[in-house]
């Protein structure tokens, strides 16, 4: 599925630009690239969640975060992973609407500890969709 490859490409781009070096977040061009790719991975994850919710007729999500909750309610996604993905959506909202207030420590934590959440989600989605 195209969205899964988008997420994988975004993760790779983030890792390439970050290079396991927190100092790379001080470079505005690298910072922009990393944040943009986190946003894209979030949006692709939301799109996947919405696609599954619609395809399986799980309800009508009122927000991006609701789609993950509906997947949990249908036992298609763990509550723990859904919680992490919903937090990513919160970060994405800040990055999109209030870019000046993006906290670089949070960006670093996402890169170092939470990129794997996107990978786990794509794995779960592939299982749900039998890919």
C-alpha atoms as one frame of an Amber mdcrd trajectory, in Angstrom:
protein
   0.000   0.000   0.000   1.260   3.462  -0.927   0.810   4.995   2.550   2.952
   2.296   4.122   5.796   3.048   1.721   5.340   6.766   2.462   5.789   6.093
   6.186   8.844   3.917   5.550  10.377   6.575   3.295   9.747   9.305   5.899
  11.362   7.237   8.656  14.412   6.585   6.499  14.707  10.268   5.602  14.460
  11.281   9.275  17.130   8.764  10.270  19.413   9.833   7.402  19.146  13.537
   8.235  19.367  13.052  12.015  22.296  10.651  11.736  22.115   9.708  15.451
  23.441  13.183  16.217  21.219  15.520  18.294  23.355  18.455  17.113  21.746
  18.049  13.693  18.577  19.534  15.194  20.438  22.851  15.533  20.679  23.097
  11.733  17.435  24.744  10.549  17.404  22.968   7.184  17.826  19.561   8.843
  15.306  20.503  11.520  12.747  21.440   8.851  13.351  18.205   6.943  12.963
  16.092  10.070   9.809  17.844  11.275   8.236  17.753   7.807   8.872  14.019
   7.539   7.411  13.399  11.012   4.319  15.329   9.860   4.098  13.273   6.673
   4.439   9.992   8.579   1.678  11.141  10.957  -0.608  12.107   8.089  -0.020
   8.802   6.299  -0.785   6.946   9.564  -4.013   8.910   9.971  -4.949   8.131
   6.356  -4.324   4.418   6.934  -6.392   4.427  10.130  -9.261   6.253   8.380
  -9.075   3.819   5.442  -9.385   0.813   7.749 -12.187   2.409   9.789 -14.151
   3.155   6.613 -13.410  -0.191   4.962 -14.466  -2.177   8.011 -17.384   0.168
   8.789 -16.194   0.760  12.351 -17.935   4.093  12.779 -17.498   7.725  11.895
 -14.416   9.271  13.529 -14.952  12.845  14.688 -11.223  13.562  14.591  -7.948
  12.042  13.469  -7.408  10.638  16.936 -10.851   9.017  16.965  -9.830   6.748
  14.086  -7.192   5.130  16.302  -9.737   4.747  19.131 -12.148   2.990  16.774
  -9.382   0.570  15.777  -8.774  -0.163  19.472 -12.501  -0.675  20.107 -12.556
  -3.214  17.252  -9.518  -5.026  18.724  -7.459  -4.207  15.637  -4.879  -2.051
  17.431  -3.452  -2.079  20.948  -4.463   0.769  23.239  -0.780   1.429  23.976
   0.164   1.913  20.327  -2.979   3.964  19.682  -2.035   6.260  22.560   1.437
   6.810  21.098   0.035   7.503  17.641  -2.502   9.963  19.059   0.366  11.782
  20.792   2.111  11.983  17.404  -1.037  13.542  15.954  -0.848  16.134  18.730
   2.760  16.893  17.799   1.779  17.130  14.127  -0.959  19.633  14.982   1.550
  21.830  16.806   4.061  21.525  13.958   1.449  22.470  11.359  -0.402  25.227
  13.192   2.097  26.719  15.631   5.501  25.923  14.178   7.326  28.449  16.387
   6.431  26.523  19.532   7.868  23.156  18.407  10.015  21.800  21.233  13.248
  20.317  19.873  13.587  18.013  22.899  10.276  16.443  21.906  11.477  16.142
  18.304  14.615  14.378  19.541  12.557  11.995  21.690  10.290  11.191  18.756
  13.318  10.378  16.606  15.155   8.357  19.228  12.228   6.553  20.889   9.068
   6.742  18.821   9.858   6.291  15.127   9.462   2.598  15.867   5.805   3.285
  16.688   5.210   4.134  13.033   6.915   0.873  12.039   4.769  -1.101  14.496
   1.654   0.551  13.104   2.535  -0.300   9.504   3.145  -3.904  10.581  -0.255
  -4.007  12.301  -1.933  -2.469   9.245  -0.377  -5.059   6.951  -1.848  -7.743
   9.209  -5.277  -6.094   9.271  -5.317  -5.711   5.486  -3.703  -9.121   4.854
  -0.829  -7.590   2.862
